[in-house]
Amino acid sequence: MSQVLRQHAETQFAEELDALQKVDDRARPQNWKLSPWAVLQYLMGGKLSNGFEVSPKYIGSPRLMEIAVSTLATDRALLLYGVPGTAKSWVSEHLSAAVSGDSTMLIQGTAGTSEEQLRYGWNYAQLLAHGPSDKALIPSPLVHAMKLGKIARIEELTRIPADVQDTLITVLSEKTLPIPELSSEVQAVQGFSVIATANNRDKGVNELSSALKRRFNTVVLPVPASQDAEVQIVTKRVAEQSRALQLPAEPPALQEVRRVVQIFRELRNGQTEDGKTVRVKSPSSTLSTAEAISVINSGMALAGHFGDGVLRAGDVASGLLGAVIKDPVQDTVVWKEYLETVVKERSEWKDLYRACREQL
Protein backbone atom coordinates (compact mmCIF):
# COMPACT_ATOMS: atom_id res chain seq x y z
CA MET A 1 0.00 0.00 0.00
CA SER A 2 1.42 3.39 -1.01
CA GLN A 3 2.09 5.97 1.69
CA VAL A 4 -0.37 8.79 2.24
CA LEU A 5 1.10 12.04 0.94
CA ARG A 6 -0.12 14.08 3.90
CA GLN A 7 -1.46 12.50 7.06
CA HIS A 8 -4.09 14.15 9.22
CA ALA A 9 -2.68 15.98 12.22
CA GLU A 10 -4.03 13.46 14.73
CA THR A 11 -2.17 10.69 12.87
CA GLN A 12 1.04 12.53 12.09
CA PHE A 13 1.44 13.78 15.66
CA ALA A 14 -0.17 10.83 17.46
CA GLU A 15 2.93 10.29 19.62
CA GLU A 16 2.88 13.87 20.87
CA LEU A 17 -0.84 13.79 21.59
CA ASP A 18 -0.41 10.54 23.49
CA ALA A 19 2.49 11.96 25.51
CA LEU A 20 0.41 15.01 26.42
CA GLN A 21 -2.49 12.81 27.53
CA LYS A 22 -0.18 10.92 29.90
CA VAL A 23 0.97 14.05 31.74
CA ASP A 24 -2.26 16.01 31.45
CA ASP A 25 -3.86 16.16 34.89
CA ARG A 26 -5.72 19.46 34.36
CA ALA A 27 -9.50 19.83 34.18
CA ARG A 28 -10.82 19.28 30.67
CA PRO A 29 -14.21 20.17 29.17
CA GLN A 30 -16.65 17.38 28.40
CA ASN A 31 -15.57 15.22 25.42
CA TRP A 32 -12.22 16.98 25.04
CA LYS A 33 -9.22 14.71 24.52
CA LEU A 34 -6.91 17.15 26.28
CA SER A 35 -7.31 20.00 28.73
CA PRO A 36 -7.06 23.57 27.40
CA TRP A 37 -3.57 23.76 28.97
CA ALA A 38 -2.42 20.66 27.08
CA VAL A 39 -3.98 21.88 23.82
CA LEU A 40 -1.92 25.06 24.15
CA GLN A 41 1.22 23.01 24.84
CA TYR A 42 0.53 20.98 21.71
CA LEU A 43 0.17 24.13 19.60
CA MET A 44 3.10 26.11 20.98
CA GLY A 45 5.47 23.22 21.69
CA GLY A 46 7.96 22.78 24.54
CA LYS A 47 9.40 20.19 26.92
CA LEU A 48 6.99 18.26 29.15
CA SER A 49 7.63 17.36 32.78
CA ASN A 50 8.74 13.85 31.73
CA GLY A 51 11.29 15.27 29.27
CA PHE A 52 9.25 14.61 26.12
CA GLU A 53 9.72 17.32 23.50
CA VAL A 54 6.56 18.62 21.77
CA SER A 55 7.18 20.35 18.44
CA PRO A 56 5.63 23.79 17.90
CA LYS A 57 2.71 23.86 15.45
CA TYR A 58 2.22 27.62 15.58
CA ILE A 59 5.09 30.09 15.84
CA GLY A 60 3.66 33.36 17.06
CA SER A 61 1.83 34.93 19.98
CA PRO A 62 0.82 32.40 22.67
CA ARG A 63 -1.94 34.80 23.72
CA LEU A 64 -3.72 34.38 20.39
CA MET A 65 -3.74 30.61 20.84
CA GLU A 66 -4.95 30.98 24.44
CA ILE A 67 -7.89 33.03 23.19
CA ALA A 68 -8.64 30.48 20.45
CA VAL A 69 -8.56 27.51 22.85
CA SER A 70 -10.62 29.26 25.54
CA THR A 71 -13.22 30.23 22.94
CA LEU A 72 -13.77 26.56 22.10
CA ALA A 73 -14.29 25.87 25.81
CA THR A 74 -17.29 28.23 25.78
CA ASP A 75 -20.48 28.22 23.69
CA ARG A 76 -18.96 30.54 21.07
CA ALA A 77 -17.71 29.39 17.70
CA LEU A 78 -14.23 30.42 16.56
CA LEU A 79 -13.41 32.43 13.42
CA LEU A 80 -9.75 32.52 12.36
CA TYR A 81 -9.26 35.56 10.17
CA GLY A 82 -6.30 37.03 8.33
CA VAL A 83 -4.42 37.40 5.08
CA PRO A 84 -3.80 34.28 2.97
CA GLY A 85 -0.95 32.13 4.21
CA THR A 86 -1.12 33.00 7.91
CA ALA A 87 -1.72 29.38 8.98
CA LYS A 88 -5.48 29.67 9.54
CA SER A 89 -6.24 26.21 8.13
CA TRP A 90 -3.15 24.77 9.83
CA VAL A 91 -4.22 26.10 13.25
CA SER A 92 -7.81 24.96 12.64
CA GLU A 93 -6.67 21.43 11.86
CA HIS A 94 -4.38 21.17 14.89
CA LEU A 95 -6.96 22.64 17.25
CA SER A 96 -9.47 20.03 16.07
CA ALA A 97 -6.92 17.23 16.39
CA ALA A 98 -5.99 18.21 19.95
CA VAL A 99 -9.52 18.92 21.18
CA SER A 100 -11.50 16.20 19.40
CA GLY A 101 -8.86 13.77 18.18
CA ASP A 102 -10.42 14.17 14.73
CA SER A 103 -9.72 16.96 12.24
CA THR A 104 -11.61 15.40 9.32
CA MET A 105 -15.09 16.89 9.85
CA LEU A 106 -14.44 19.51 7.22
CA ILE A 107 -16.64 21.59 4.90
CA GLN A 108 -14.82 23.44 2.13
CA GLY A 109 -16.49 26.76 1.44
CA THR A 110 -16.86 27.87 -2.18
CA ALA A 111 -19.22 30.05 -4.19
CA GLY A 112 -21.08 26.83 -5.02
CA THR A 113 -21.47 25.56 -1.46
CA SER A 114 -25.13 24.76 -0.91
CA GLU A 115 -27.32 24.61 2.17
CA GLU A 116 -27.35 20.80 1.86
CA GLN A 117 -23.56 20.66 2.18
CA LEU A 118 -23.70 22.64 5.42
CA ARG A 119 -26.73 20.89 6.93
CA TYR A 120 -27.90 17.64 5.31
CA GLY A 121 -28.91 16.17 1.97
CA TRP A 122 -30.98 13.26 0.74
CA ASN A 123 -30.41 9.91 -0.92
CA TYR A 124 -32.92 10.49 -3.71
CA ALA A 125 -33.33 6.81 -4.52
CA GLN A 126 -34.41 6.18 -0.93
CA LEU A 127 -36.44 9.37 -0.87
CA LEU A 128 -38.44 8.45 -3.99
CA ALA A 129 -38.94 4.86 -2.89
CA HIS A 130 -39.86 5.40 0.76
CA GLY A 131 -40.26 9.12 1.34
CA PRO A 132 -38.36 11.16 3.96
CA SER A 133 -36.72 8.95 6.57
CA ASP A 134 -33.59 8.70 8.69
CA LYS A 135 -32.30 6.15 6.18
CA ALA A 136 -32.66 8.61 3.30
CA LEU A 137 -30.94 11.43 5.20
CA ILE A 138 -27.30 12.20 4.30
CA PRO A 139 -25.75 14.09 7.24
CA SER A 140 -23.09 16.72 6.69
CA PRO A 141 -19.79 16.82 8.62
CA LEU A 142 -21.48 19.48 10.77
CA VAL A 143 -24.23 17.04 11.79
CA HIS A 144 -21.67 14.31 12.53
CA ALA A 145 -19.76 16.74 14.75
CA MET A 146 -22.97 17.71 16.60
CA LYS A 147 -23.87 14.08 17.28
CA LEU A 148 -20.36 13.09 18.41
CA GLY A 149 -19.47 16.23 20.37
CA LYS A 150 -16.53 17.12 18.14
CA ILE A 151 -15.20 20.11 16.21
CA ALA A 152 -16.59 20.90 12.76
CA ARG A 153 -14.31 22.91 10.47
CA ILE A 154 -15.53 25.30 7.78
CA GLU A 155 -12.87 26.56 5.40
CA GLU A 156 -13.24 29.94 3.64
CA LEU A 157 -16.54 30.89 5.27
CA THR A 158 -16.80 34.19 3.38
CA ARG A 159 -16.69 32.40 0.03
CA ILE A 160 -20.02 30.76 0.87
CA PRO A 161 -23.13 32.70 -0.29
CA ALA A 162 -24.63 34.82 2.49
CA ASP A 163 -28.01 33.04 2.54
CA VAL A 164 -26.23 29.70 2.98
CA GLN A 165 -23.98 31.10 5.73
CA ASP A 166 -27.05 32.06 7.74
CA THR A 167 -28.16 28.44 8.03
CA LEU A 168 -25.48 28.25 10.75
CA ILE A 169 -27.23 30.76 13.02
CA THR A 170 -29.60 28.29 14.68
CA VAL A 171 -26.85 25.70 15.04
CA LEU A 172 -24.48 28.16 16.72
CA SER A 173 -27.07 29.81 18.98
CA GLU A 174 -29.44 26.95 19.87
CA LYS A 175 -26.96 24.08 19.36
CA THR A 176 -29.79 22.42 17.44
CA LEU A 177 -30.35 21.64 13.77
CA PRO A 178 -34.05 21.26 12.88
CA ILE A 179 -35.03 18.64 10.29
CA PRO A 180 -38.58 19.76 9.39
CA GLU A 181 -39.03 16.99 6.78
CA LEU A 182 -38.80 14.42 9.59
CA SER A 183 -40.39 16.60 12.30
CA SER A 184 -37.21 16.06 14.30
CA GLU A 185 -33.94 17.74 15.14
CA VAL A 186 -30.28 17.06 15.85
CA GLN A 187 -29.10 18.30 19.23
CA ALA A 188 -25.43 18.94 19.73
CA VAL A 189 -23.55 16.87 22.29
CA GLN A 190 -21.16 18.59 24.71
CA GLY A 191 -17.79 19.18 23.09
CA PHE A 192 -19.31 20.34 19.81
CA SER A 193 -18.05 23.58 18.32
CA VAL A 194 -17.24 25.15 14.96
CA ILE A 195 -13.95 26.57 13.73
CA ALA A 196 -14.27 28.66 10.58
CA THR A 197 -11.57 30.39 8.56
CA ALA A 198 -11.77 33.46 6.33
CA ASN A 199 -9.20 35.65 4.64
CA ASN A 200 -9.31 39.40 4.17
CA ARG A 201 -8.80 39.09 0.42
CA ASP A 202 -12.46 37.97 0.32
CA LYS A 203 -13.69 41.00 2.26
CA GLY A 204 -16.80 42.30 0.53
CA VAL A 205 -17.42 39.06 -1.39
CA ASN A 206 -19.91 37.49 1.01
CA GLU A 207 -19.89 39.49 4.23
CA LEU A 208 -21.09 37.72 7.35
CA SER A 209 -24.42 38.98 8.63
CA SER A 210 -24.35 40.79 11.96
CA ALA A 211 -26.34 37.91 13.50
CA LEU A 212 -23.72 35.39 12.40
CA LYS A 213 -20.78 37.59 13.42
CA ARG A 214 -22.13 37.77 16.97
CA ARG A 215 -21.96 33.99 17.24
CA PHE A 216 -18.26 33.87 16.40
CA ASN A 217 -15.30 35.01 18.43
CA THR A 218 -12.81 36.31 15.88
CA VAL A 219 -9.07 35.77 16.27
CA VAL A 220 -6.96 37.61 13.69
CA LEU A 221 -3.81 35.69 12.76
CA PRO A 222 -1.14 38.19 11.67
CA VAL A 223 1.79 37.71 9.34
CA PRO A 224 4.97 36.89 11.30
CA ALA A 225 6.07 39.97 13.20
CA SER A 226 9.78 39.68 12.41
CA GLN A 227 11.99 38.28 9.69
CA ASP A 228 13.58 35.87 12.15
CA ALA A 229 10.19 34.44 13.13
CA GLU A 230 9.23 33.95 9.49
CA VAL A 231 12.58 32.31 8.70
CA GLN A 232 12.00 29.92 11.60
CA ILE A 233 8.54 29.00 10.28
CA VAL A 234 9.78 28.46 6.72
CA THR A 235 12.78 26.39 7.85
CA LYS A 236 10.63 24.15 10.03
CA ARG A 237 7.91 23.55 7.43
CA VAL A 238 10.42 22.99 4.61
CA ALA A 239 12.18 20.32 6.68
CA GLU A 240 8.85 18.58 7.42
CA GLN A 241 7.62 18.70 3.83
CA SER A 242 10.92 17.66 2.25
CA ARG A 243 10.92 14.53 4.43
CA ALA A 244 7.32 13.76 3.48
CA LEU A 245 8.03 14.33 -0.22
CA GLN A 246 11.40 12.56 -0.01
CA LEU A 247 13.14 15.29 -1.98
CA PRO A 248 16.66 14.18 -2.96
CA ALA A 249 18.33 17.41 -1.90
CA GLU A 250 20.28 18.68 1.06
CA PRO A 251 18.49 20.91 3.59
CA PRO A 252 18.64 24.47 2.28
CA ALA A 253 21.27 26.81 3.61
CA LEU A 254 19.86 29.34 6.06
CA GLN A 255 21.14 32.10 3.79
CA GLU A 256 18.83 31.04 0.96
CA VAL A 257 15.80 30.80 3.22
CA ARG A 258 16.57 34.21 4.69
CA ARG A 259 16.90 35.78 1.24
CA VAL A 260 13.55 34.41 0.07
CA VAL A 261 11.82 35.56 3.25
CA GLN A 262 13.42 39.01 3.03
CA ILE A 263 12.32 39.43 -0.60
CA PHE A 264 8.77 38.41 0.26
CA ARG A 265 8.61 40.76 3.25
CA GLU A 266 10.00 43.71 1.29
CA LEU A 267 7.63 43.26 -1.63
CA ARG A 268 4.72 42.62 0.73
CA ASN A 269 5.41 45.64 2.96
CA GLY A 270 6.49 48.03 0.22
CA GLN A 271 9.82 48.88 1.85
CA THR A 272 13.22 47.34 2.47
CA GLU A 273 14.02 45.43 5.66
CA ASP A 274 17.51 46.84 6.12
CA GLY A 275 16.36 50.11 7.64
CA LYS A 276 16.89 52.18 4.52
CA THR A 277 14.12 54.41 3.23
CA VAL A 278 13.91 52.64 -0.15
CA ARG A 279 10.29 52.27 -1.22
CA VAL A 280 9.35 49.31 -3.42
CA LYS A 281 6.16 48.59 -5.30
CA SER A 282 4.09 45.58 -4.26
CA PRO A 283 2.92 42.97 -6.80
CA SER A 284 -0.63 41.65 -7.05
CA SER A 285 0.33 38.33 -5.45
CA THR A 286 -0.06 37.71 -1.72
CA LEU A 287 3.53 36.57 -1.06
CA SER A 288 2.57 34.72 2.09
CA THR A 289 4.75 32.58 4.32
CA ALA A 290 3.12 29.51 2.75
CA GLU A 291 4.30 30.66 -0.69
CA ALA A 292 7.84 31.19 0.62
CA ILE A 293 7.79 27.57 1.76
CA SER A 294 6.68 26.52 -1.72
CA VAL A 295 9.50 28.51 -3.34
CA ILE A 296 12.12 26.70 -1.24
CA ASN A 297 10.51 23.29 -1.82
CA SER A 298 10.37 23.93 -5.56
CA GLY A 299 14.03 24.92 -5.56
CA MET A 300 14.97 21.78 -3.63
CA ALA A 301 13.11 19.64 -6.16
CA LEU A 302 15.04 21.30 -9.00
CA ALA A 303 18.35 20.92 -7.17
CA GLY A 304 17.68 17.31 -6.23
CA HIS A 305 16.36 16.01 -9.53
CA PHE A 306 18.22 18.19 -12.04
CA GLY A 307 21.23 19.48 -10.11
CA ASP A 308 23.80 18.32 -7.60
CA GLY A 309 21.39 18.29 -4.66
CA VAL A 310 22.51 21.66 -3.29
CA LEU A 311 20.00 24.53 -3.42
CA ARG A 312 21.54 27.41 -5.34
CA ALA A 313 20.48 30.86 -6.50
CA GLY A 314 19.29 29.56 -9.89
CA ASP A 315 16.93 27.08 -8.24
CA VAL A 316 15.52 29.77 -5.94
CA ALA A 317 15.10 32.23 -8.82
CA SER A 318 12.79 29.86 -10.68
CA GLY A 319 10.43 29.63 -7.71
CA LEU A 320 10.56 33.37 -7.06
CA LEU A 321 9.55 34.16 -10.61
CA GLY A 322 6.46 31.96 -10.39
CA ALA A 323 5.50 33.26 -6.93
CA VAL A 324 5.86 36.98 -7.64
CA ILE A 325 4.61 37.25 -11.23
CA LYS A 326 0.92 36.37 -11.29
CA ASP A 327 -0.07 39.22 -13.60
CA PRO A 328 2.37 38.99 -16.56
CA VAL A 329 2.18 42.72 -17.26
CA GLN A 330 1.88 44.53 -13.93
CA ASP A 331 3.91 42.13 -11.79
CA THR A 332 6.76 41.83 -14.31
CA VAL A 333 7.29 45.60 -14.10
CA VAL A 334 7.28 45.49 -10.30
CA TRP A 335 9.70 42.53 -10.20
CA LYS A 336 12.15 44.11 -12.68
CA GLU A 337 12.16 47.36 -10.74
CA TYR A 338 12.81 45.52 -7.46
CA LEU A 339 15.68 43.57 -9.03
CA GLU A 340 17.35 46.72 -10.35
CA THR A 341 16.86 48.99 -7.34
CA VAL A 342 17.25 46.53 -4.45
CA VAL A 343 18.69 43.12 -5.37
CA LYS A 344 21.36 44.47 -7.74
CA GLU A 345 22.64 46.88 -5.10
CA ARG A 346 23.37 44.13 -2.57
CA SER A 347 26.86 42.83 -3.22
CA GLU A 348 26.18 39.50 -1.47
CA TRP A 349 23.13 38.95 -3.72
CA LYS A 350 24.93 39.18 -7.09
CA ASP A 351 24.38 35.47 -7.81
CA LEU A 352 20.65 35.77 -7.16
CA TYR A 353 20.41 38.91 -9.27
CA ARG A 354 22.07 37.24 -12.26
CA ALA A 355 19.90 34.12 -11.91
CA CYS A 356 16.70 36.15 -11.74
CA ARG A 357 17.65 38.30 -14.73
CA GLU A 358 18.49 35.23 -16.81
CA GLN A 359 15.04 33.77 -16.24
CA LEU A 360 13.03 36.89 -17.09
KOLDO-983942 format. One line per 2 residues: for each residue x negated, y negated, z negated of C-alpha. Coordinates in Angstrom, 3 decimals. Each point is the difference from the previous one (the first is absolute). Example, Ala and Ser with C-alpha at 12.3 -4.5 7.8 and 13.67 -1.06 7.14 Angstrom:
2
-12.300:4.500:-7.800  -1.370:-3.440:0.660 .
***
This chain:
360
0.000:0.000:0.000  -1.423:-3.389:1.009 .
-0.668:-2.580:-2.697  2.457:-2.817:-0.549 .
-1.463:-3.253:1.298  1.213:-2.044:-2.956 .
1.340:1.579:-3.165  2.634:-1.644:-2.162 .
-1.415:-1.833:-2.995  1.355:2.522:-2.510 .
-1.862:2.770:1.855  -3.211:-1.840:0.782 .
-0.401:-1.255:-3.571  1.616:2.949:-1.800 .
-3.099:0.549:-2.160  0.042:-3.585:-1.244 .
3.730:0.077:-0.722  -0.434:3.259:-1.899 .
-2.902:-1.424:-2.022  2.080:-3.048:-0.908 .
2.901:2.192:-1.118  -2.305:1.892:-2.370 .
-1.160:-3.123:-1.839  3.238:-1.966:0.297 .
1.594:-0.152:-3.447  1.865:-3.294:0.537 .
3.782:-0.371:0.180  1.315:0.547:3.502 .
3.390:-0.893:1.505  2.444:2.799:0.770 .
-1.085:2.151:2.982  -3.352:-1.758:0.380 .
-2.994:2.278:0.521  -2.310:-2.449:-1.763 .
0.395:-2.847:-2.447  -0.249:-3.566:1.329 .
-3.486:-0.195:-1.576  -1.150:3.104:1.895 .
1.556:-1.221:3.260  -2.057:-3.180:-0.335 .
-3.139:2.047:-0.692  0.689:2.035:3.131 .
0.364:-3.152:2.114  -2.938:-1.979:-1.384 .
-2.369:2.887:-0.709  -2.489:0.444:-2.843 .
-1.437:2.588:-2.384  2.411:1.929:-2.227 .
-0.644:0.903:-3.635  -1.108:3.505:1.051 .
-2.553:-1.417:2.459  2.038:0.660:3.151 .
-0.463:-2.707:2.620  3.153:-1.308:1.734 .
-0.619:-1.723:3.331  1.551:-3.448:0.538 .
2.926:-0.066:2.450  0.489:-3.764:-0.136 .
-2.869:-2.470:-0.251  1.424:-3.264:-1.226 .
1.830:-1.570:-2.920  1.016:2.527:-2.690 .
2.756:-2.398:-1.048  1.782:0.419:3.328 .
0.016:3.767:-0.450  1.207:-0.367:-3.596 .
2.950:-2.052:1.252  0.745:2.550:2.736 .
-0.079:2.968:-2.404  2.054:-1.740:-2.689 .
2.601:-0.972:2.606  0.550:3.662:0.836 .
0.524:0.699:-3.710  3.005:-2.369:0.025 .
3.180:0.012:2.095  -1.510:-2.320:2.621 .
-1.255:1.158:3.373  -3.484:-1.038:1.132 .
-0.818:-2.003:3.148  -3.654:-0.092:1.053 .
-0.492:-3.045:2.195  -2.965:-1.466:1.840 .
-1.880:-0.374:3.246  -0.615:3.123:2.109 .
-2.855:2.150:-1.238  0.168:-0.873:-3.698 .
0.600:3.620:-1.076  3.767:-0.289:-0.551 .
0.759:3.462:1.407  -3.087:1.437:-1.703 .
1.066:-1.324:-3.413  3.593:1.133:0.606 .
-1.144:3.538:0.774  -2.292:0.255:-3.025 .
2.582:-1.467:-2.361  2.511:2.610:1.177 .
-2.553:2.799:-0.321  -0.929:-0.976:-3.558 .
3.534:-0.716:-1.229  1.978:2.720:1.784 .
-2.635:2.428:1.215  1.553:-0.397:3.451 .
-0.696:-2.788:2.496  1.892:1.562:2.917 .
3.474:-1.489:-0.531  -0.644:-2.627:2.634 .
2.191:-2.080:2.314  -1.819:-1.847:2.771 .
1.673:-3.317:0.692  0.371:-1.116:3.620 .
2.364:-2.178:2.012  1.854:3.220:0.827 .
0.391:1.274:-3.564  3.662:0.797:-0.551 .
2.191:0.148:-3.080  0.029:3.811:0.316 .
-3.791:0.141:-0.321  0.137:-1.982:-3.240 .
3.032:1.754:-1.511  1.166:3.242:1.620 .
1.011:1.470:3.342  2.073:2.915:1.230 .
-0.568:3.349:1.663  2.508:-0.575:2.788 .
0.409:3.676:0.805  1.080:0.631:-3.587 .
2.034:-3.196:-0.059  1.999:0.920:3.119 .
0.495:3.593:-1.100  0.928:-0.533:-3.652 .
0.392:-3.727:-0.577  -1.900:-2.042:-2.620 .
-1.636:2.213:-2.607  -3.134:0.249:-2.119 .
-1.285:2.556:2.503  0.363:-2.461:2.879 .
-1.722:-2.822:-1.898  -3.645:-0.771:0.901 .
-1.543:-1.887:-2.941  -2.665:-2.633:0.554 .
-3.294:-0.102:-1.934  1.685:-2.663:-2.149 .
2.748:2.445:-1.016  -2.559:2.727:-0.740 .
-1.905:-2.423:-2.228  3.201:-0.975:-1.848 .
0.901:3.634:-0.675  -3.506:0.984:-1.134 .
-0.886:-3.133:-1.964  -2.944:-0.892:2.236 .
-1.330:-2.989:1.930  1.390:-0.795:3.453 .
-2.282:-2.006:2.283  1.222:-2.395:2.695 .
-2.663:-1.259:2.382  0.371:-3.381:1.752 .
3.307:-0.949:-1.621  0.259:-3.300:1.884 .
-0.115:1.793:3.350  3.330:1.642:-0.843 .
3.109:-1.942:1.166  1.503:-2.122:-2.784 .
3.378:1.777:-0.044  -1.780:3.349:-0.441 .
-2.253:-1.403:-2.757  3.071:-0.962:-2.004 .
1.110:3.616:-0.294  -2.679:0.193:-2.718 .
1.755:-2.506:-2.267  2.368:2.467:-1.663 .
-2.747:2.594:-0.363  -2.369:-2.463:-1.680 .
2.586:-1.654:-2.254  2.365:2.860:-0.890 .
-2.477:2.873:0.510  2.827:1.655:1.915 .
0.567:0.788:3.673  3.701:0.374:0.890 .
0.978:2.626:2.591  3.550:-1.127:0.900 .
0.448:2.772:2.612  -0.226:2.569:-2.812 .
1.585:-2.180:-2.715  -3.184:0.541:-1.997 .
-3.264:-1.678:-0.841  -3.665:0.678:-0.712 .
-1.172:-1.238:-3.377  -3.674:-0.643:-0.498 .
-1.880:2.069:-2.563  -2.395:-1.718:-2.418 .
-3.364:-0.591:1.623  1.520:-1.156:3.275 .
-1.256:-3.243:1.489  -0.815:-1.571:3.357 .
-3.294:-1.415:1.240  0.324:-2.097:3.150 .
-2.704:-1.729:2.017  0.205:-3.064:2.228 .
-2.568:-2.196:1.694  0.109:-3.743:0.463 .
-0.515:0.310:3.758  3.659:1.120:0.094 .
1.230:-3.031:-1.942  3.114:-1.300:1.732 .
0.619:3.240:1.916  2.488:1.573:-2.396 .
-0.020:-2.000:-3.214  1.199:1.769:-3.122 .
3.333:-1.261:-1.284  -0.068:-1.814:-3.332 .
1.987:2.886:-1.536  -2.621:2.514:1.102 .
-2.939:-2.199:-1.027  1.355:-0.176:-3.549 .
-0.176:3.771:-0.271  -3.696:0.127:0.841 .
-2.962:-1.137:-2.032  -2.487:-1.309:2.559 .
-3.738:0.545:-0.390  -2.118:-1.841:2.573 .
-3.141:1.924:0.931  -2.678:-2.500:1.088 .
-2.925:0.477:2.334  -3.187:0.815:-1.961 .
-1.095:-3.080:-1.897  -3.707:0.297:0.784 .
-2.211:1.401:2.722  -1.591:2.410:-2.460 .
3.387:1.424:-0.977  0.965:0.489:3.643 .
-3.348:1.646:0.785  0.575:2.382:-2.900 .
3.463:0.929:1.324  -1.241:0.537:3.553 .
-3.006:2.065:-1.123  2.157:2.245:-2.182 .
2.714:0.602:2.595  -2.504:0.561:2.828 .
-1.758:2.666:-2.075  3.320:1.744:-0.734 .
1.232:-0.127:3.584  -3.296:1.047:1.577 .
0.002:3.121:-2.178  3.597:0.779:0.950 .
-0.708:-0.577:3.705  -3.369:1.777:-0.214 .
-1.740:-2.738:1.968  -3.526:1.116:0.987 .
-1.671:-3.232:-1.067  -1.950:-1.270:-2.961 .
1.798:-2.226:-2.523  -0.156:-3.564:1.309 .
-2.632:-2.344:-1.330  1.412:-2.524:-2.455 .
-1.283:-2.761:2.273  2.313:1.055:2.835 .
3.032:0.245:-2.268  -0.765:-3.413:-1.468 .
-0.334:-1.568:3.456  3.349:1.366:1.167 .
1.728:-1.151:-3.184  -1.597:-3.447:0.225 .
1.097:-0.422:3.626  3.555:1.023:-0.856 .
0.161:-2.352:-2.989  -1.390:-2.945:1.955 .
2.367:0.448:2.917  2.910:0.641:-2.361 .
-0.693:-3.016:-2.225  -1.077:-2.390:2.744 .
-3.328:-0.853:-1.634  -3.403:1.540:-0.624 .
-0.797:1.905:-3.184  -3.494:-1.411:-0.462 .
1.156:-3.268:-1.520  -0.534:-2.069:3.123 .
2.772:-2.228:1.285  0.206:1.765:3.385 .
3.617:0.377:1.068  0.947:2.953:2.201 .
3.191:0.727:1.880  2.066:3.009:-1.041 .
1.174:2.606:2.537  3.549:1.319:0.254 .
-0.961:3.321:-1.601  0.384:0.618:-3.734 .
-3.588:1.141:-0.654  0.966:1.851:-3.155 .
-2.179:2.145:-2.227  1.624:3.070:1.569 .
-1.182:-1.154:3.437  -3.535:-0.529:-1.310 .
0.048:3.625:-1.138  1.115:1.049:3.477 .
-2.821:-1.992:1.624  -2.621:1.804:-2.098 .
1.603:3.413:0.581  0.145:-0.638:3.742 .
-3.661:-0.988:-0.007  -0.938:3.133:-1.929 .
1.855:2.149:2.528  -1.924:-1.666:2.842 .
-3.317:0.382:-1.832  0.671:3.614:-0.941 .
1.323:1.293:3.306  -1.865:-2.181:2.509 .
-3.010:-1.289:-1.936  -2.566:1.160:-2.505 .
2.414:0.036:-2.943  -1.125:-3.378:-1.364 .
2.509:-2.863:0.129  -1.538:-2.884:1.920 .
1.064:-3.451:1.163  1.183:1.303:3.382 .
2.362:2.475:-1.646  1.408:-2.683:-2.301 .
0.422:-2.468:2.885  2.314:2.379:1.858 .
2.357:0.222:-2.968  -0.130:-3.732:-0.658 .
1.015:-0.793:3.550  3.090:2.198:-0.220 .
0.959:-1.301:-3.455  -0.358:-3.721:0.707 .
1.245:-0.264:3.590  3.687:0.881:0.064 .
0.994:-2.857:2.302  -2.444:0.234:2.960 .
0.189:-3.734:0.706  0.303:-1.806:-3.335 .
-2.033:2.401:-2.134  -2.842:0.294:2.513 .
-0.535:-3.768:-0.201  0.014:0.114:-3.806 .
-2.426:2.957:-0.099  -2.450:-1.575:2.480 .
-0.007:-3.249:-1.940  -0.652:1.837:-3.279 .
-2.873:1.949:1.567  -1.669:-3.147:1.320 .
0.498:-2.274:-3.011  -0.399:2.456:-2.884 .
-1.437:3.418:0.918  -2.670:-1.353:2.374 .
-1.282:-2.415:-2.647  -0.723:2.751:-2.531 .
-3.488:1.305:0.651  0.680:3.331:-1.747 .
3.049:0.552:2.246  -1.800:-0.236:3.378 .
0.549:3.712:0.719  3.722:-0.297:-0.651 .
0.245:-3.149:2.110  -1.659:1.675:2.991 .
2.173:3.118:-0.355  3.194:-2.028:-0.166 .
-0.950:-2.152:2.988  -0.834:3.071:2.076 .
3.451:1.458:-0.563  2.004:-3.120:0.852 .
***
